[in-house]
Amino acid sequence: MATNTKTLLTVKIDKKLKERAKRTAAEFGIPLGTMVNSFLLNTVENRRFVLTLRPTARLMKSIIEAERDYKNGKLKEFDSVENFIADLHS
């Protein structure tokens, strides 16, 4: 007599993300549940969670601007946190 060891996991995600994930899983030829199970199993067995973030266009613009300001000597440098905080309060 076989016992059912499966359980249901309910999570809330963005509808568009779910549809994109279903399409991606389909491209691999697997159901979305299999893809989710694989992710969870890999995370649990390896005790490792990989999170990849992509910077937004606004963040990239700010980074480029800050790098330009740094190269042009427009940013202050501090030799200690205390001096930095003192400058913030001045």
C-alpha positions, 0 to 999 in steps of 0.5 A, spaced: 500 500 500 503 506 497 502 512 501 502 519 498 507 523 501 506 529 497 503 536 500 500 542 497 504 549 497 500 555 496 504 562 495 502 568 492 506 571 486 505 576 481 500 574 476 505 576 470 510 572 473 506 566 474 505 566 467 512 567 465 514 562 469 509 557 466 512 559 459 519 558 461 517 551 465 514 549 458 520 551 454 524 546 458 518 541 457 516 540 465 510 543 469 511 549 473 510 545 479 516 540 477 521 547 476 519 549 483 520 543 486 527 542 483 528 549 486 526 548 493 530 541 493 536 544 490 536 550 495 535 545 501 540 540 499 545 545 498 544 550 503 545 555 498 540 560 495 542 564 489 539 571 488 540 575 482 538 582 482 538 586 476 539 594 477 534 598 474 535 604 469 534 609 475 539 606 479 544 605 473 543 612 471 545 614 479 551 609 479 554 612 472 553 619 475 556 618 481 562 615 478 563 621 473 562 625 480 568 621 483 572 621 477 572 629 477 573 630 484 566 632 486 565 627 492 568 628 499 572 623 502 573 621 509 578 618 513 573 615 518 565 614 520 566 620 525 568 625 520 563 623 515 557 623 520 560 630 523 560 632 515 552 630 515 551 634 521 554 641 519 
